Amino acid sequence: MVKITGFNVLNDYCLDLAFDNGFRGIVDLSDLAGKGIFSSWRDHNFFKDIKIGAFGELMWGDKIDLCPDSLYLKATGKQPEDIFNTLKGGNAYNA
């Protein structure tokens, strides 16, 4: 599991994210803006009011948080099985 260690808010609902493994990348969250719980992001000042939580997640107030692993996948273009070895086919319980 990776953690977010820093961020910069960019234009158009994009974030420049720094992760604890040294990777830095840009994530576009515009596909979420204005939908469901993310409707509060219509106020761009609310979108810019981000905090990093105790587990390295991004938080907006007490209602929205985004998992650092999902943001890392989005930033790198990797698939879950690329970073989680137990997903690489085969059964982890087989000897």
Chimera marker file (.cmm) of the C-alpha trace (Angstrom):
<marker_set name="trace">
<marker id="1" x="0.000" y="0.000" z="0.000" r="1" g="1" b="0" radius="0.5"/>
<marker id="2" x="1.274" y="3.451" z="-0.903" r="1" g="1" b="0" radius="0.5"/>
<marker id="3" x="0.524" y="6.690" z="0.905" r="1" g="1" b="0" radius="0.5"/>
<marker id="4" x="0.176" y="10.204" z="-0.426" r="1" g="1" b="0" radius="0.5"/>
<marker id="5" x="2.779" y="12.489" z="1.099" r="1" g="1" b="0" radius="0.5"/>
<marker id="6" x="2.071" y="15.733" z="-0.759" r="1" g="1" b="0" radius="0.5"/>
<marker id="7" x="-0.123" y="17.351" z="-3.386" r="1" g="1" b="0" radius="0.5"/>
<marker id="8" x="-0.651" y="20.431" z="-5.504" r="1" g="1" b="0" radius="0.5"/>
<marker id="9" x="-4.084" y="21.414" z="-6.788" r="1" g="1" b="0" radius="0.5"/>
<marker id="10" x="-4.010" y="22.116" z="-10.522" r="1" g="1" b="0" radius="0.5"/>
<marker id="11" x="-6.691" y="23.427" z="-12.887" r="1" g="1" b="0" radius="0.5"/>
<marker id="12" x="-9.715" y="21.424" z="-14.062" r="1" g="1" b="0" radius="0.5"/>
<marker id="13" x="-9.901" y="19.050" z="-11.079" r="1" g="1" b="0" radius="0.5"/>
<marker id="14" x="-6.380" y="17.729" z="-11.542" r="1" g="1" b="0" radius="0.5"/>
<marker id="15" x="-3.962" y="17.006" z="-8.713" r="1" g="1" b="0" radius="0.5"/>
<marker id="16" x="-0.208" y="16.620" z="-8.750" r="1" g="1" b="0" radius="0.5"/>
<marker id="17" x="0.409" y="13.874" z="-6.168" r="1" g="1" b="0" radius="0.5"/>
<marker id="18" x="3.568" y="12.718" z="-4.399" r="1" g="1" b="0" radius="0.5"/>
<marker id="19" x="3.656" y="9.183" z="-2.977" r="1" g="1" b="0" radius="0.5"/>
<marker id="20" x="5.811" y="7.655" z="-0.254" r="1" g="1" b="0" radius="0.5"/>
<marker id="21" x="7.580" y="5.366" z="-2.760" r="1" g="1" b="0" radius="0.5"/>
<marker id="22" x="9.027" y="8.409" z="-4.562" r="1" g="1" b="0" radius="0.5"/>
<marker id="23" x="6.567" y="8.410" z="-7.478" r="1" g="1" b="0" radius="0.5"/>
<marker id="24" x="4.978" y="11.703" z="-8.464" r="1" g="1" b="0" radius="0.5"/>
<marker id="25" x="2.131" y="11.952" z="-10.973" r="1" g="1" b="0" radius="0.5"/>
<marker id="26" x="-0.933" y="13.857" z="-12.072" r="1" g="1" b="0" radius="0.5"/>
<marker id="27" x="-4.454" y="12.565" z="-11.503" r="1" g="1" b="0" radius="0.5"/>
<marker id="28" x="-7.483" y="13.951" z="-13.331" r="1" g="1" b="0" radius="0.5"/>
<marker id="29" x="-10.602" y="13.751" z="-11.156" r="1" g="1" b="0" radius="0.5"/>
<marker id="30" x="-12.874" y="15.715" z="-13.487" r="1" g="1" b="0" radius="0.5"/>
<marker id="31" x="-14.885" y="12.549" z="-14.238" r="1" g="1" b="0" radius="0.5"/>
<marker id="32" x="-16.081" y="12.565" z="-10.608" r="1" g="1" b="0" radius="0.5"/>
<marker id="33" x="-16.769" y="16.286" z="-10.196" r="1" g="1" b="0" radius="0.5"/>
<marker id="34" x="-20.433" y="17.157" z="-9.808" r="1" g="1" b="0" radius="0.5"/>
<marker id="35" x="-21.628" y="13.542" z="-9.438" r="1" g="1" b="0" radius="0.5"/>
<marker id="36" x="-23.212" y="12.176" z="-6.277" r="1" g="1" b="0" radius="0.5"/>
<marker id="37" x="-21.090" y="12.860" z="-3.213" r="1" g="1" b="0" radius="0.5"/>
<marker id="38" x="-18.678" y="14.810" z="-5.431" r="1" g="1" b="0" radius="0.5"/>
<marker id="39" x="-21.311" y="17.467" z="-6.224" r="1" g="1" b="0" radius="0.5"/>
<marker id="40" x="-19.715" y="19.612" z="-3.511" r="1" g="1" b="0" radius="0.5"/>
<marker id="41" x="-16.665" y="19.909" z="-5.771" r="1" g="1" b="0" radius="0.5"/>
<marker id="42" x="-18.675" y="22.298" z="-7.967" r="1" g="1" b="0" radius="0.5"/>
<marker id="43" x="-17.423" y="24.860" z="-5.472" r="1" g="1" b="0" radius="0.5"/>
<marker id="44" x="-13.786" y="24.877" z="-6.548" r="1" g="1" b="0" radius="0.5"/>
<marker id="45" x="-12.769" y="26.368" z="-3.197" r="1" g="1" b="0" radius="0.5"/>
<marker id="46" x="-14.140" y="23.223" z="-1.539" r="1" g="1" b="0" radius="0.5"/>
<marker id="47" x="-12.192" y="21.063" z="-4.008" r="1" g="1" b="0" radius="0.5"/>
<marker id="48" x="-8.995" y="22.931" z="-3.139" r="1" g="1" b="0" radius="0.5"/>
<marker id="49" x="-9.534" y="22.371" z="0.603" r="1" g="1" b="0" radius="0.5"/>
<marker id="50" x="-7.805" y="18.956" z="0.714" r="1" g="1" b="0" radius="0.5"/>
<marker id="51" x="-6.088" y="17.264" z="3.613" r="1" g="1" b="0" radius="0.5"/>
<marker id="52" x="-4.017" y="14.090" z="3.804" r="1" g="1" b="0" radius="0.5"/>
<marker id="53" x="-5.484" y="11.587" z="6.259" r="1" g="1" b="0" radius="0.5"/>
<marker id="54" x="-3.735" y="9.258" z="8.693" r="1" g="1" b="0" radius="0.5"/>
<marker id="55" x="-3.591" y="6.451" z="6.119" r="1" g="1" b="0" radius="0.5"/>
<marker id="56" x="-2.260" y="8.609" z="3.274" r="1" g="1" b="0" radius="0.5"/>
<marker id="57" x="-5.678" y="9.148" z="1.734" r="1" g="1" b="0" radius="0.5"/>
<marker id="58" x="-7.000" y="12.462" z="0.428" r="1" g="1" b="0" radius="0.5"/>
<marker id="59" x="-9.856" y="13.973" z="2.394" r="1" g="1" b="0" radius="0.5"/>
<marker id="60" x="-12.362" y="16.724" z="1.740" r="1" g="1" b="0" radius="0.5"/>
<marker id="61" x="-14.163" y="17.569" z="4.947" r="1" g="1" b="0" radius="0.5"/>
<marker id="62" x="-15.611" y="14.571" z="6.745" r="1" g="1" b="0" radius="0.5"/>
<marker id="63" x="-17.623" y="13.185" z="3.829" r="1" g="1" b="0" radius="0.5"/>
<marker id="64" x="-15.197" y="12.520" z="0.970" r="1" g="1" b="0" radius="0.5"/>
<marker id="65" x="-11.996" y="10.519" z="0.995" r="1" g="1" b="0" radius="0.5"/>
<marker id="66" x="-10.123" y="8.795" z="-1.796" r="1" g="1" b="0" radius="0.5"/>
<marker id="67" x="-7.931" y="5.737" z="-1.341" r="1" g="1" b="0" radius="0.5"/>
<marker id="68" x="-4.235" y="6.326" z="-2.034" r="1" g="1" b="0" radius="0.5"/>
<marker id="69" x="-3.933" y="2.976" z="-3.868" r="1" g="1" b="0" radius="0.5"/>
<marker id="70" x="-6.678" y="3.890" z="-6.344" r="1" g="1" b="0" radius="0.5"/>
<marker id="71" x="-5.102" y="7.301" z="-6.929" r="1" g="1" b="0" radius="0.5"/>
<marker id="72" x="-1.703" y="5.665" z="-7.442" r="1" g="1" b="0" radius="0.5"/>
<marker id="73" x="-3.190" y="3.297" z="-10.045" r="1" g="1" b="0" radius="0.5"/>
<marker id="74" x="-4.819" y="6.247" z="-11.802" r="1" g="1" b="0" radius="0.5"/>
<marker id="75" x="-1.588" y="8.279" z="-11.745" r="1" g="1" b="0" radius="0.5"/>
<marker id="76" x="0.621" y="5.440" z="-12.999" r="1" g="1" b="0" radius="0.5"/>
<marker id="77" x="-1.804" y="3.774" z="-15.407" r="1" g="1" b="0" radius="0.5"/>
<marker id="78" x="-1.050" y="0.447" z="-13.720" r="1" g="1" b="0" radius="0.5"/>
<marker id="79" x="-3.534" y="-2.325" z="-13.021" r="1" g="1" b="0" radius="0.5"/>
<marker id="80" x="-4.213" y="-3.663" z="-9.492" r="1" g="1" b="0" radius="0.5"/>
<marker id="81" x="-2.343" y="-6.907" z="-10.233" r="1" g="1" b="0" radius="0.5"/>
<marker id="82" x="0.740" y="-4.821" z="-11.085" r="1" g="1" b="0" radius="0.5"/>
<marker id="83" x="1.084" y="-3.659" z="-7.483" r="1" g="1" b="0" radius="0.5"/>
<marker id="84" x="-0.715" y="-6.362" z="-5.500" r="1" g="1" b="0" radius="0.5"/>
<marker id="85" x="1.170" y="-9.644" z="-5.951" r="1" g="1" b="0" radius="0.5"/>
<marker id="86" x="-1.696" y="-11.777" z="-4.651" r="1" g="1" b="0" radius="0.5"/>
<marker id="87" x="-3.797" y="-10.771" z="-7.663" r="1" g="1" b="0" radius="0.5"/>
<marker id="88" x="-1.360" y="-12.162" z="-10.259" r="1" g="1" b="0" radius="0.5"/>
<marker id="89" x="-3.361" y="-15.327" z="-10.944" r="1" g="1" b="0" radius="0.5"/>
<marker id="90" x="-3.130" y="-18.453" z="-8.949" r="1" g="1" b="0" radius="0.5"/>
<marker id="91" x="-4.336" y="-19.084" z="-5.481" r="1" g="1" b="0" radius="0.5"/>
<marker id="92" x="-2.355" y="-17.582" z="-2.644" r="1" g="1" b="0" radius="0.5"/>
<marker id="93" x="-3.422" y="-20.499" z="-0.450" r="1" g="1" b="0" radius="0.5"/>
<marker id="94" x="-1.963" y="-23.216" z="-2.684" r="1" g="1" b="0" radius="0.5"/>
<marker id="95" x="1.350" y="-24.636" z="-1.497" r="1" g="1" b="0" radius="0.5"/>
<link id1="1" id2="2" r="1" g="1" b="0" radius="0.2"/>
<link id1="2" id2="3" r="1" g="1" b="0" radius="0.2"/>
<link id1="3" id2="4" r="1" g="1" b="0" radius="0.2"/>
<link id1="4" id2="5" r="1" g="1" b="0" radius="0.2"/>
<link id1="5" id2="6" r="1" g="1" b="0" radius="0.2"/>
<link id1="6" id2="7" r="1" g="1" b="0" radius="0.2"/>
<link id1="7" id2="8" r="1" g="1" b="0" radius="0.2"/>
<link id1="8" id2="9" r="1" g="1" b="0" radius="0.2"/>
<link id1="9" id2="10" r="1" g="1" b="0" radius="0.2"/>
<link id1="10" id2="11" r="1" g="1" b="0" radius="0.2"/>
<link id1="11" id2="12" r="1" g="1" b="0" radius="0.2"/>
<link id1="12" id2="13" r="1" g="1" b="0" radius="0.2"/>
<link id1="13" id2="14" r="1" g="1" b="0" radius="0.2"/>
<link id1="14" id2="15" r="1" g="1" b="0" radius="0.2"/>
<link id1="15" id2="16" r="1" g="1" b="0" radius="0.2"/>
<link id1="16" id2="17" r="1" g="1" b="0" radius="0.2"/>
<link id1="17" id2="18" r="1" g="1" b="0" radius="0.2"/>
<link id1="18" id2="19" r="1" g="1" b="0" radius="0.2"/>
<link id1="19" id2="20" r="1" g="1" b="0" radius="0.2"/>
<link id1="20" id2="21" r="1" g="1" b="0" radius="0.2"/>
<link id1="21" id2="22" r="1" g="1" b="0" radius="0.2"/>
<link id1="22" id2="23" r="1" g="1" b="0" radius="0.2"/>
<link id1="23" id2="24" r="1" g="1" b="0" radius="0.2"/>
<link id1="24" id2="25" r="1" g="1" b="0" radius="0.2"/>
<link id1="25" id2="26" r="1" g="1" b="0" radius="0.2"/>
<link id1="26" id2="27" r="1" g="1" b="0" radius="0.2"/>
<link id1="27" id2="28" r="1" g="1" b="0" radius="0.2"/>
<link id1="28" id2="29" r="1" g="1" b="0" radius="0.2"/>
<link id1="29" id2="30" r="1" g="1" b="0" radius="0.2"/>
<link id1="30" id2="31" r="1" g="1" b="0" radius="0.2"/>
<link id1="31" id2="32" r="1" g="1" b="0" radius="0.2"/>
<link id1="32" id2="33" r="1" g="1" b="0" radius="0.2"/>
<link id1="33" id2="34" r="1" g="1" b="0" radius="0.2"/>
<link id1="34" id2="35" r="1" g="1" b="0" radius="0.2"/>
<link id1="35" id2="36" r="1" g="1" b="0" radius="0.2"/>
<link id1="36" id2="37" r="1" g="1" b="0" radius="0.2"/>
<link id1="37" id2="38" r="1" g="1" b="0" radius="0.2"/>
<link id1="38" id2="39" r="1" g="1" b="0" radius="0.2"/>
<link id1="39" id2="40" r="1" g="1" b="0" radius="0.2"/>
<link id1="40" id2="41" r="1" g="1" b="0" radius="0.2"/>
<link id1="41" id2="42" r="1" g="1" b="0" radius="0.2"/>
<link id1="42" id2="43" r="1" g="1" b="0" radius="0.2"/>
<link id1="43" id2="44" r="1" g="1" b="0" radius="0.2"/>
<link id1="44" id2="45" r="1" g="1" b="0" radius="0.2"/>
<link id1="45" id2="46" r="1" g="1" b="0" radius="0.2"/>
<link id1="46" id2="47" r="1" g="1" b="0" radius="0.2"/>
<link id1="47" id2="48" r="1" g="1" b="0" radius="0.2"/>
<link id1="48" id2="49" r="1" g="1" b="0" radius="0.2"/>
<link id1="49" id2="50" r="1" g="1" b="0" radius="0.2"/>
<link id1="50" id2="51" r="1" g="1" b="0" radius="0.2"/>
<link id1="51" id2="52" r="1" g="1" b="0" radius="0.2"/>
<link id1="52" id2="53" r="1" g="1" b="0" radius="0.2"/>
<link id1="53" id2="54" r="1" g="1" b="0" radius="0.2"/>
<link id1="54" id2="55" r="1" g="1" b="0" radius="0.2"/>
<link id1="55" id2="56" r="1" g="1" b="0" radius="0.2"/>
<link id1="56" id2="57" r="1" g="1" b="0" radius="0.2"/>
<link id1="57" id2="58" r="1" g="1" b="0" radius="0.2"/>
<link id1="58" id2="59" r="1" g="1" b="0" radius="0.2"/>
<link id1="59" id2="60" r="1" g="1" b="0" radius="0.2"/>
<link id1="60" id2="61" r="1" g="1" b="0" radius="0.2"/>
<link id1="61" id2="62" r="1" g="1" b="0" radius="0.2"/>
<link id1="62" id2="63" r="1" g="1" b="0" radius="0.2"/>
<link id1="63" id2="64" r="1" g="1" b="0" radius="0.2"/>
<link id1="64" id2="65" r="1" g="1" b="0" radius="0.2"/>
<link id1="65" id2="66" r="1" g="1" b="0" radius="0.2"/>
<link id1="66" id2="67" r="1" g="1" b="0" radius="0.2"/>
<link id1="67" id2="68" r="1" g="1" b="0" radius="0.2"/>
<link id1="68" id2="69" r="1" g="1" b="0" radius="0.2"/>
<link id1="69" id2="70" r="1" g="1" b="0" radius="0.2"/>
<link id1="70" id2="71" r="1" g="1" b="0" radius="0.2"/>
<link id1="71" id2="72" r="1" g="1" b="0" radius="0.2"/>
<link id1="72" id2="73" r="1" g="1" b="0" radius="0.2"/>
<link id1="73" id2="74" r="1" g="1" b="0" radius="0.2"/>
<link id1="74" id2="75" r="1" g="1" b="0" radius="0.2"/>
<link id1="75" id2="76" r="1" g="1" b="0" radius="0.2"/>
<link id1="76" id2="77" r="1" g="1" b="0" radius="0.2"/>
<link id1="77" id2="78" r="1" g="1" b="0" radius="0.2"/>
<link id1="78" id2="79" r="1" g="1" b="0" radius="0.2"/>
<link id1="79" id2="80" r="1" g="1" b="0" radius="0.2"/>
<link id1="80" id2="81" r="1" g="1" b="0" radius="0.2"/>
<link id1="81" id2="82" r="1" g="1" b="0" radius="0.2"/>
<link id1="82" id2="83" r="1" g="1" b="0" radius="0.2"/>
<link id1="83" id2="84" r="1" g="1" b="0" radius="0.2"/>
<link id1="84" id2="85" r="1" g="1" b="0" radius="0.2"/>
<link id1="85" id2="86" r="1" g="1" b="0" radius="0.2"/>
<link id1="86" id2="87" r="1" g="1" b="0" radius="0.2"/>
<link id1="87" id2="88" r="1" g="1" b="0" radius="0.2"/>
<link id1="88" id2="89" r="1" g="1" b="0" radius="0.2"/>
<link id1="89" id2="90" r="1" g="1" b="0" radius="0.2"/>
<link id1="90" id2="91" r="1" g="1" b="0" radius="0.2"/>
<link id1="91" id2="92" r="1" g="1" b="0" radius="0.2"/>
<link id1="92" id2="93" r="1" g="1" b="0" radius="0.2"/>
<link id1="93" id2="94" r="1" g="1" b="0" radius="0.2"/>
<link id1="94" id2="95" r="1" g="1" b="0" radius="0.2"/>
</marker_set>
